[in-house]
Amino acid sequence: MQLQVSQVFLSKFNGNKLYNEIADKIHNNLPLDDEDVMRFIILPLTQADNRQDFIENAVNLAKKINDEDVQSFIIAGILSASDKFIDKSIQSK
């Protein structure tokens, strides 16, 4: 077995495209597969600018997921992955 590690810069991903693909699945009540869930969690990290807004938009989108277990997992993942980018001085909406 051989393991090769390579760097991946998340800002190179097209975050808007990922967001739209995930939003389409959610709005059409289609299930999210494991890859969708992982992409959803890293979604805010794909943005170089306006991360705070993207974090809020991603969490608000996650709240529309019908499966509460998946919803909670994704929101916890987003908050964990983007913790150092969250502006803690902003009051929650």
N, C-alpha and C positions, 0 to 999 in steps of 0.2 A: 504494500500500500504506500502510495506517495501522496504527500500533502503539499499543496502549493498555495501560498498566501499572497494576495495582491490587494493593493489599496483601491478602494472605490470611493470617489468623491460624490457624495449624495447630491451636491449642488449641480452635478452634471445631468441628473435626471430631469425630465420635463414634469415638474410638479403639477402644473395646470392640467396636463394630459392625464396624469395619474388620478388627480382629484375628479376630473370629469368622468373617467371610466368607472371609478368607484361609486360616484354619485348616481350614475346611470343604473348600476346594479341595484343600489339601495332604493331608488325611486321606482324601479320596476319590480321590487320585491324578489329579486334574484339572490340566491345564497352567495356569500363571499367564501371563496376557497382559502386555503392556508396562505397562499401567495398574496391574495388580495389583502388579507388581514395584516401581513407583515409590511406590505407596501403602504397600507393605511397608517400604520404605526410610525413609519419613518417619513411619511408625507411632509410634515412641517420642516423637516431637516433638508428637504430638497430645495428650499427657498433661501436665497442669499439675502434678500431684502424682505421687509414686512413679515418676518417670522411670527410676530405676535398675532397679527391678523390671521395668518394662515393656521396657526395653532387653534385659535378661536373658531375659525370656519370648519376645521377638521373635527373638533370636538362637537360642534353643533350638528354636523353631518352624522357623526357617530350616534348621536342621540336619536336619530331617525331609524336606527336599526331595530327591527322588531324583536330579535332574540336578545333578551336582557343579558345573558351570559357573554355573548359575543360583544355586545355593546360595552359592557363593563370592562372586558379584557382589552378592547381597543382603546377606550378612554384612558385606562390605567397605563397602557403602553405608550400612548402619545405623551401623556404627562411625564412619565419616567424618562422617555427618550429625549424630550425637549425641555426638561427641567431647568437647565442652565440658561435657556433662552427666554423663559417666561418672565415677563415684567411683573414682579410681585407687588409693585406699588399701585397697579390698576385694580380697582374694585371689581369683583366678579359681577357679571351682568345677569 
